Every structure is written in structure tokens, then in C-alpha cells.
Amino acid sequence: IYFRKNNCCDNINLITQIIMENIEQHVDLLPKNITESTLIHLRLGDVVAGNEWHEKLKRPLEINYIKSLLADDINPKFVIGKCFFGNESSKNYEECINLSNVYLNNVINELQAEYFNSGNADIDLFCAIKSKIFVQGRGYFSKLIGEIRKKLNLNSFETETCI
């Protein structure tokens, strides 16, 4: 919604305001127990197996690292994320998609999490804001979520974003 209105992303106050004005109107599209859950955002797609320097910098978080962050966490866990390919992505799409699926399945299995695929970035953002705990992945979207949660004084695990 914000990007359609403003075509940029540098006003965290306005972004937060828009989210807070819209989130309750869409709460029925979120997992029922999202407020008692930990939400993990995964960056998938080009960064998983791309060969460009910017893709290599944003490789997904190691599963053991995520597990170490959540060692004492007993909340239900959800994972969001989908394959993303930027304009300057490597062209080995099939390899990136296949390895993304393997990584996603490994994270789900290792963390006993559920994959939530809303098919909508706004709904994913609302999930991340409503969740009890948020684990930041790599890239701009995850960094944005982390900044919004900071603004709202919500609990997050910030990770090195490599944006």
C-alpha cells in the first residue's frame, strides 16, 4: 500500500501508520495463533544459489544459527518467504528454486515450523508485525519489518541483513 502511494520506502513513520491503520482489517487472513507465535522470514530465490556478488552476500541464514536464536523458544513457529529474483539476478532460476525449496523444507523440519504462504506481501508484513517474536532474514523486506517492529517496541531477533 505504501509503495503504491509513495514509490519509495524512506518514511518509517508513514509506513508504520499505514500498517497500523490496515492490519486489523486483515487479521482474519493471518494464522489464528500468530500473536503467540514466532515468525521467521527467509530470503529465498536468487540469493540461495546465485553467482553475483550481491546474491552471495545475502545467502540465507544457516539453520543452526536460527535454531540457536530460538533455543529457548517454545512458541509455535511460522515461516514466511518466497523465491525472489531481482532485475540483476543470476539466470540459474531452476537451480535457485530447487535449492530454495530444499532450504525451506529443511528449516520447517528442523524448527518444527509451519510454512505460511499468503501470496501477498502486505499479509506477510501484517503477520510479521502481529507475531510475538520475529526472526529477521536477509534483504530489504526483512530489514523493513525489523525497523517497523523496533518503532513499535516489539521483540525481534535482528540478524546481519547484508542489504
LINDAGI-V390935 format. One record per residue. N is the residue number from 1. RES is the residue in one letter. PHI is phi in degrees with one decimal (NA if undefined). PSI is psi in degrees with one decimal (* if undefined). D_LAST is the distance of its C-alpha to the last C-alpha in Angstrom with 2 decimals. Layout:
n->N res->RES phi->PHI psi->PSI d_last->D_LAST
n->N res->RES phi->PHI psi->PSI d_last->D_LAST
This chain:
n->1 res->I phi->NA psi->-47.4 d_last->22.20
n->2 res->Y phi->-60.8 psi->-46.7 d_last->20.27
n->3 res->F phi->-64.7 psi->-35.4 d_last->18.57
n->4 res->R phi->-66.6 psi->-33.8 d_last->22.05
n->5 res->K phi->-79.0 psi->-34.4 d_last->23.58
n->6 res->N phi->-123.3 psi->-17.2 d_last->21.26
n->7 res->N phi->57.9 psi->29.0 d_last->19.03
n->8 res->C phi->-161.1 psi->178.8 d_last->16.11
n->9 res->C phi->-141.2 psi->39.0 d_last->14.14
n->10 res->D phi->-104.7 psi->5.2 d_last->14.77
n->11 res->N phi->-114.1 psi->88.2 d_last->17.78
n->12 res->I phi->-64.1 psi->-31.3 d_last->17.07
n->13 res->N phi->-65.1 psi->-44.7 d_last->20.85
n->14 res->L phi->-68.5 psi->-41.6 d_last->21.71
n->15 res->I phi->-59.7 psi->-46.9 d_last->19.21
n->16 res->T phi->-62.0 psi->-42.1 d_last->20.64
n->17 res->Q phi->-60.7 psi->-45.6 d_last->24.12
n->18 res->I phi->-62.0 psi->-43.0 d_last->23.80
n->19 res->I phi->-60.2 psi->-49.1 d_last->22.62
n->20 res->M phi->-66.0 psi->-30.0 d_last->25.50
n->21 res->E phi->-74.5 psi->-22.6 d_last->27.93
n->22 res->N phi->-111.1 psi->-19.1 d_last->27.16
n->23 res->I phi->-62.8 psi->-42.8 d_last->26.31
n->24 res->E phi->-70.3 psi->-24.0 d_last->29.96
n->25 res->Q phi->-70.6 psi->-15.1 d_last->31.08
n->26 res->H phi->-120.6 psi->9.1 d_last->29.04
n->27 res->V phi->-61.2 psi->-26.2 d_last->29.57
n->28 res->D phi->-69.1 psi->-13.4 d_last->32.01
n->29 res->L phi->-91.7 psi->-5.3 d_last->29.26
n->30 res->L phi->-95.0 psi->157.8 d_last->27.45
n->31 res->P phi->-55.8 psi->140.8 d_last->28.69
n->32 res->K phi->-58.1 psi->-35.1 d_last->31.75
n->33 res->N phi->-101.8 psi->25.5 d_last->30.66
n->34 res->I phi->-60.7 psi->-33.9 d_last->27.03
n->35 res->T phi->-71.6 psi->-12.3 d_last->27.86
n->36 res->E phi->-111.8 psi->15.8 d_last->29.00
n->37 res->S phi->-116.6 psi->161.6 d_last->26.20
n->38 res->T phi->-99.9 psi->131.2 d_last->22.98
n->39 res->L phi->-113.9 psi->128.8 d_last->20.21
n->40 res->I phi->-113.3 psi->124.0 d_last->17.55
n->41 res->H phi->-98.4 psi->126.1 d_last->14.62
n->42 res->L phi->-108.5 psi->135.4 d_last->13.86
n->43 res->R phi->-91.2 psi->120.2 d_last->11.34
n->44 res->L phi->-122.9 psi->171.2 d_last->14.00
n->45 res->G phi->99.9 psi->-127.1 d_last->15.00
n->46 res->D phi->-56.8 psi->-34.3 d_last->13.60
n->47 res->V phi->-72.9 psi->-18.2 d_last->11.38
n->48 res->V phi->-72.0 psi->-40.1 d_last->14.61
n->49 res->A phi->-141.6 psi->10.9 d_last->16.64
n->50 res->G phi->-66.8 psi->157.4 d_last->15.17
n->51 res->N phi->-106.4 psi->-4.7 d_last->16.08
n->52 res->E phi->-77.0 psi->153.0 d_last->13.71
n->53 res->W phi->-58.1 psi->-39.3 d_last->11.65
n->54 res->H phi->-71.2 psi->-26.2 d_last->8.26
n->55 res->E phi->-74.8 psi->-41.2 d_last->9.76
n->56 res->K phi->-63.4 psi->-34.9 d_last->11.06
n->57 res->L phi->-65.7 psi->-27.8 d_last->8.01
n->58 res->K phi->-104.2 psi->23.6 d_last->7.08
n->59 res->R phi->-51.0 psi->146.8 d_last->10.79
n->60 res->P phi->-60.4 psi->157.2 d_last->12.18
n->61 res->L phi->-63.8 psi->143.5 d_last->13.45
n->62 res->E phi->-65.7 psi->139.2 d_last->16.94
n->63 res->I phi->-60.0 psi->-41.8 d_last->19.67
n->64 res->N phi->-63.9 psi->-32.1 d_last->21.58
n->65 res->Y phi->-66.2 psi->-46.1 d_last->18.77
n->66 res->I phi->-60.9 psi->-44.1 d_last->18.63
n->67 res->K phi->-59.7 psi->-39.5 d_last->22.44
n->68 res->S phi->-66.4 psi->-36.0 d_last->22.61
n->69 res->L phi->-63.2 psi->-34.9 d_last->20.71
n->70 res->L phi->-105.9 psi->20.9 d_last->23.22
n->71 res->A phi->-55.4 psi->-36.9 d_last->26.27
n->72 res->D phi->-101.5 psi->5.8 d_last->28.35
n->73 res->D phi->-82.7 psi->122.5 d_last->27.10
n->74 res->I phi->-109.2 psi->6.5 d_last->29.99
n->75 res->N phi->-70.6 psi->153.2 d_last->28.54
n->76 res->P phi->-58.3 psi->149.6 d_last->28.41
n->77 res->K phi->-122.2 psi->137.9 d_last->24.99
n->78 res->F phi->-123.0 psi->149.1 d_last->23.23
n->79 res->V phi->-119.6 psi->133.9 d_last->20.29
n->80 res->I phi->-121.0 psi->158.8 d_last->18.44
n->81 res->G phi->142.2 psi->149.7 d_last->16.19
n->82 res->K phi->-145.7 psi->166.2 d_last->17.13
n->83 res->C phi->-65.5 psi->127.0 d_last->16.50
n->84 res->F phi->-122.9 psi->137.0 d_last->14.09
n->85 res->F phi->-131.2 psi->115.1 d_last->14.42
n->86 res->G phi->-76.8 psi->171.3 d_last->12.81
n->87 res->N phi->-59.0 psi->-31.8 d_last->15.26
n->88 res->E phi->-104.6 psi->25.9 d_last->14.31
n->89 res->S phi->-72.0 psi->155.9 d_last->14.31
n->90 res->S phi->-61.8 psi->158.4 d_last->16.81
n->91 res->K phi->-98.1 psi->10.2 d_last->20.15
n->92 res->N phi->-85.9 psi->58.5 d_last->21.06
n->93 res->Y phi->-56.3 psi->-47.9 d_last->20.72
n->94 res->E phi->-61.1 psi->-44.1 d_last->23.54
n->95 res->E phi->-62.0 psi->-44.3 d_last->22.33
n->96 res->C phi->-62.4 psi->-43.0 d_last->18.83
n->97 res->I phi->-65.4 psi->-46.8 d_last->20.67
n->98 res->N phi->-62.0 psi->-45.5 d_last->23.23
n->99 res->L phi->-70.9 psi->-30.3 d_last->20.98
n->100 res->S phi->-63.2 psi->-43.5 d_last->18.84
n->101 res->N phi->-63.3 psi->-40.0 d_last->22.22
n->102 res->V phi->-63.6 psi->-47.8 d_last->23.29
n->103 res->Y phi->-61.1 psi->-47.4 d_last->20.23
n->104 res->L phi->-57.9 psi->-48.0 d_last->20.60
n->105 res->N phi->-63.2 psi->-38.5 d_last->24.32
n->106 res->N phi->-64.2 psi->-42.4 d_last->23.97
n->107 res->V phi->-63.0 psi->-47.0 d_last->21.80
n->108 res->I phi->-58.4 psi->-47.3 d_last->24.34
n->109 res->N phi->-67.5 psi->-46.5 d_last->27.25
n->110 res->E phi->-65.6 psi->-35.5 d_last->26.13
n->111 res->L phi->-99.1 psi->2.1 d_last->25.20
n->112 res->Q phi->49.7 psi->51.8 d_last->28.04
n->113 res->A phi->-107.3 psi->169.2 d_last->25.77
n->114 res->E phi->-116.5 psi->135.1 d_last->26.32
n->115 res->Y phi->-81.6 psi->127.2 d_last->24.03
n->116 res->F phi->-110.5 psi->112.4 d_last->23.92
n->117 res->N phi->-114.3 psi->92.4 d_last->23.43
n->118 res->S phi->-78.6 psi->-23.6 d_last->24.10
n->119 res->G phi->73.9 psi->11.9 d_last->23.09
n->120 res->N phi->-144.4 psi->123.4 d_last->21.80
n->121 res->A phi->-62.5 psi->-36.2 d_last->18.39
n->122 res->D phi->-63.8 psi->-42.9 d_last->20.39
n->123 res->I phi->-65.5 psi->-41.2 d_last->22.38
n->124 res->D phi->-59.9 psi->-42.4 d_last->19.44
n->125 res->L phi->-62.6 psi->-43.4 d_last->18.11
n->126 res->F phi->-61.5 psi->-41.5 d_last->21.69
n->127 res->C phi->-58.8 psi->-45.1 d_last->21.93
n->128 res->A phi->-64.3 psi->-35.3 d_last->18.93
n->129 res->I phi->-76.1 psi->-37.3 d_last->20.55
n->130 res->K phi->-78.6 psi->-19.5 d_last->24.01
n->131 res->S phi->-66.3 psi->155.0 d_last->23.28
n->132 res->K phi->-68.4 psi->-44.6 d_last->24.68
n->133 res->I phi->-132.7 psi->142.7 d_last->21.68
n->134 res->F phi->-123.0 psi->131.9 d_last->18.07
n->135 res->V phi->-107.2 psi->113.9 d_last->15.92
n->136 res->Q phi->-73.8 psi->131.8 d_last->12.21
n->137 res->G phi->-91.0 psi->-148.4 d_last->10.50
n->138 res->R phi->-108.6 psi->151.1 d_last->7.04
n->139 res->G phi->102.8 psi->175.6 d_last->5.00
n->140 res->Y phi->-65.4 psi->-43.1 d_last->6.14
n->141 res->F phi->-60.6 psi->-46.7 d_last->9.68
n->142 res->S phi->-65.5 psi->-40.4 d_last->9.72
n->143 res->K phi->-62.3 psi->-42.1 d_last->8.19
n->144 res->L phi->-59.9 psi->-46.1 d_last->10.85
n->145 res->I phi->-59.0 psi->-45.2 d_last->13.42
n->146 res->G phi->-59.5 psi->-41.4 d_last->12.97
n->147 res->E phi->-66.7 psi->-40.2 d_last->13.54
n->148 res->I phi->-64.9 psi->-43.8 d_last->16.49
n->149 res->R phi->-63.7 psi->-36.6 d_last->17.92
n->150 res->K phi->-61.4 psi->-46.0 d_last->17.84
n->151 res->K phi->-58.5 psi->-35.6 d_last->19.68
n->152 res->L phi->-92.4 psi->5.4 d_last->22.14
n->153 res->N phi->56.8 psi->44.7 d_last->22.59
n->154 res->L phi->-102.7 psi->152.7 d_last->21.83
n->155 res->N phi->-75.2 psi->125.1 d_last->21.29
n->156 res->S phi->-142.4 psi->155.4 d_last->17.87
n->157 res->F phi->-103.9 psi->107.2 d_last->16.46
n->158 res->E phi->-81.3 psi->140.0 d_last->13.10
n->159 res->T phi->-123.1 psi->169.5 d_last->11.30
n->160 res->E phi->-66.0 psi->117.0 d_last->8.70
n->161 res->T phi->-82.9 psi->-27.5 d_last->5.48
n->162 res->C phi->49.4 psi->50.5 d_last->3.78
n->163 res->I phi->-88.7 psi->* d_last->0.00
